[in-house]
Amino acid sequence: MLFVIRCLDCGHAAPFMPRSMHCPNCNSQWREAEYNLDEVAKSFPAEIANRPFDLWRYRELLPIHAPNPTLRLGEGGTPLIKAANLGNMLGLPNLYIKDERQGPTSSFKDRQAAVTIAALKEGGVTEMVAASTGNVAIALSAYAARAGIKLWAFVTSLVPGVKMREIALYGSQVVKITGSYDQAKQVAAEFARQRGLYQDMGARTVTAVEAMKTIAFEIAEQLTMEEGAPSQSTESAPKWRTPDWYIQAVSGGMGPVGVYKGFRELKQLGVIDRIPALAPIQADGCAPMVDGWKRGLEKAEPVLSPNTRIETLATGDPGRTYTMLRKQVMETNGTFESVSDDDAFRAMHVLAKLEGISAEPAAGVAFAGLFKLVRSGVIKPTDTVVVNCTGHTLPAEQFLFDENWTRDVDYPRVMAQSETPQEGLLAALNNVTPSRFPRVAVVDDSPEARRLIRRILQSQGDFEIFEAVDGREAIELVNREHPDIVILDLMMPEVDGFAVLDALRSKPETANIPVIVATAKELTVNEKSRLQGQIQSLMQKGDFLNDDFLDEVRSLIR
């Protein structure tokens, strides 16, 4: 046998019995799988080279004796996407997104469900209980249906109805609790105890943590394929790459705990040389881990009344998981951070509009955390960063949009005899881009910079945007369109930004148009003096992420 289950409290090792949820020696629920890594190292990673790129590629490091192919739904093997546009905005060229939306039920919880249900099926379990804020119950329901296992899903009344209906669609019994997620867990635990049923217990569930390791395995392997093997890698002793940072939004904290264990095992196997710094991110309205971290507490104080609209992150009491994760964050020189709900929702818009990725609000928290860590200088421009996009926003929640998120077109039902259908359509389409939206001129000779500014503005509201590629074209554009604001690059060939400013200020009709100068150049004292009184704001191009940029634009066009 290549693995045993070792108790984290008394150290007792025992064979894995999926029905057993306690240490047979001391009754602790905190245990983890321990593998004979010396034996695994004899064939790893060489033996996996010709296997399909999915979760079961790493089966020697999973607690399943005989993986059952008939239970699989295509779990694992999610892409690692280089975020070129977002990285450009952040000044972070080595930014990657682990796209867990592409699992069978569109979240990283598919890994947990796949391994857990495989173990329970192997152990003869036919009925189970789980408390969930949505994603876990959906994933478990799908795999339980495939395995013929009855699932009792205890969810809070805050879980969106569409998620509850999906859980029920798989045949699971939904039990809605009018209370917090922590209270739902308590009710689920008592229900399981009274009926003698197996209960999923999050970070205390061996298979759940083990499943999350595969995220680390895949990241290391994919990063190596993307950037090449480290210099010390040889054919006989291959090495994989790891990022400098791994970022994930957390509720109970199980995900990063498992990811850490995956990197730790790869290091023990000699496949990698370092474990990335961990950055667990929470929502401000329910951030007991962040609070504990900043106060230097070894045990987090529970949040009794979570105040966040991101219900999947509303675990008020992380319990011992925080203590474990805190140790791992300290060991890797990482950090905990929290962000507001509004920051998370804005990050969702930025991610969708820059990278074409529609992510769940919890993933928005992770990206908002990334923005905050970059702004504060914790993450450096040279760092390689992987952010876990934990799930898809299915469907996009109404509260993410303002009241003007649609543009209505009333197609004429009855047209005058003299009108053609084309004219009627064109008249209707005139409503799509009303002139009342703020008009912004973007002037930059770099197409990448123009595209970046356009996407940032589009991610934040309804702007009518004009572009000019040089100073001469900018002067013509402003004279013709009279925009509400000009975002101007200084360093352009022939007619530079200074000349554009002089031309605009020389004419009464353009003299009062606000100008924000955005430049990558460090300005001299004389250059700054030339801008004095001519512009509203001077920003470095790396500052586009900063709230001040958008706040400045909004304030000038009101």
TAQUICOR-V111670 format. One record per helix or strand. SS is the DSSP state (H for helix, E for strand). FROM is the first residue (numbers start at 0). LEN is the number of residues. Records with the same first field share a line. If there is no record, write none. Layout:
# TAQUICOR-V111670
SS: FROM-LEN / FROM-LEN
This chain:
# TAQUICOR-V111670
E: 2-5 / 12-2 / 30-5 / 79-3 / 94-5 / 106-1 / 126-6 / 149-7 / 172-5 / 197-2 / 244-5 / 276-7 / 285-1 / 336-3 / 358-1 / 384-5 / 390-2 / 437-6 / 462-6 / 484-4 / 513-6 / 536-4
H: 36-5 / 45-3 / 54-7 / 68-3 / 83-7 / 99-3 / 108-14 / 134-13 / 160-9 / 180-15 / 201-3 / 205-22 / 253-15 / 287-7 / 310-3 / 319-12 / 340-15 / 360-15 / 397-3 / 420-9 / 446-12 / 470-11 / 496-9 / 524-7 / 540-5 / 546-11
